[in-house]
Amino acid sequence: MANKSRNDARLHRHQRVRKSIYGTPARPRLNVFKSSAEIYAQVIDDEAGKTIISASTIDVELKKSLKGLKKSEQARKVGTLLADRAKQKGIKEVVFDRGGFRYMGRVKALADSAREGGLVF
């Protein structure tokens, strides 16, 4: 395939990285996905194949407080909410999976706020 789309290239990067990143019950995987409008984060136990916690910009708890904020500020709020939910479930350590996206902008904002919220990765 000569002309890969940007998303095809991202998926290829994601597959390559996922060979080495694996979430266990002791240290689940924090996966990040961003679309042009929204950002989503999940904490996943790959052994059980289950999503333990999730947070996103379409979350009912966050939706009203995100109005008028920049996308990176919205991502920061999602990271904080995810860290709070992880604390409630007793999760302290995670493996960060940026999903093939560059570690900058919204992905970095979400990761930094999750760290500030108490997650270790």
C-alpha positions in Angstrom: 0.0 0.0 0.0 1.8 3.1 -1.2 -0.3 5.9 0.4 -1.1 5.2 4.0 -3.6 7.5 5.7 -2.5 9.2 8.9 -4.8 6.9 10.8 -3.4 3.7 9.1 0.1 4.9 10.2 -1.1 5.5 13.7 -2.7 2.0 13.9 0.5 0.5 12.7 2.5 2.3 15.4 -0.1 1.3 17.9 0.2 -2.4 16.9 4.0 -2.3 17.1 4.0 -0.8 20.6 1.3 -3.1 21.8 3.6 -6.1 21.3 5.5 -5.0 24.4 2.8 -3.1 26.4 0.5 -5.4 28.4 -1.9 -4.7 31.2 -2.0 -7.1 34.2 -4.4 -7.0 37.1 -1.6 -5.6 39.3 -0.6 -3.0 36.7 -3.3 -2.4 34.1 -2.9 -0.5 30.8 -4.0 3.1 30.5 -5.1 3.5 26.9 -5.7 6.9 25.3 -7.7 7.5 22.1 -8.4 11.0 20.7 -10.6 12.0 17.9 -10.8 15.4 16.4 -13.4 16.5 18.9 -13.1 14.2 21.9 -10.6 12.3 24.1 -11.1 8.9 25.7 -9.1 7.1 28.3 -9.5 3.5 29.6 -7.8 1.4 32.2 -7.7 -2.1 30.9 -6.8 -5.5 32.3 -5.5 -7.4 29.3 -5.4 -10.8 31.0 -9.2 -10.7 31.7 -9.9 -8.6 28.6 -11.9 -6.2 30.6 -12.1 -2.4 30.9 -11.8 -1.5 34.6 -12.3 2.2 34.4 -13.0 4.7 31.7 -13.4 8.5 31.4 -13.9 10.8 28.4 -15.1 14.2 27.3 -18.5 12.7 26.6 -18.8 11.6 30.2 -22.0 12.7 31.9 -20.1 14.0 35.0 -17.8 16.1 32.9 -19.9 17.3 30.0 -21.2 20.5 31.6 -17.9 21.6 33.1 -16.1 21.3 29.8 -18.0 23.9 27.9 -15.8 26.8 26.7 -12.5 25.0 27.6 -9.7 24.4 25.2 -9.2 20.7 24.2 -6.0 20.3 26.2 -7.8 21.7 29.3 -10.6 19.2 28.6 -8.0 16.4 28.4 -6.6 17.5 31.8 -10.0 17.2 33.4 -10.5 13.7 31.9 -7.1 12.7 33.3 -8.0 14.0 36.8 -11.4 12.2 36.7 -9.7 8.9 35.6 -7.2 9.2 38.4 -10.0 9.7 41.0 -11.9 6.7 39.7 -8.7 4.6 39.7 -8.1 5.6 43.4 -11.6 4.4 44.2 -10.9 1.0 42.6 -7.6 0.8 44.4 -5.4 1.1 41.3 -2.2 3.0 41.9 0.1 1.9 39.1 -0.6 1.6 35.3 1.3 1.1 32.1 0.7 4.1 29.7 -0.4 3.3 26.2 -0.6 6.4 24.0 -2.3 4.5 21.2 0.1 5.5 18.5 -0.4 9.2 19.1 2.5 11.5 19.7 3.2 12.3 23.4 2.3 16.0 23.1 -0.7 18.2 23.4 -3.9 16.5 24.6 -2.2 13.1 25.3 0.5 14.8 27.4 -2.1 16.9 29.3 -4.2 13.8 30.1 -1.1 11.9 31.3 0.2 14.7 33.4 -3.1 15.3 35.2 -3.5 11.5 35.8 0.0 11.6 37.4 -0.9 14.6 39.5 -4.1 12.7 40.5 -1.9 9.9 42.0 -1.4 7.3 39.2 2.1 6.1 38.8 3.5 5.3 35.3 
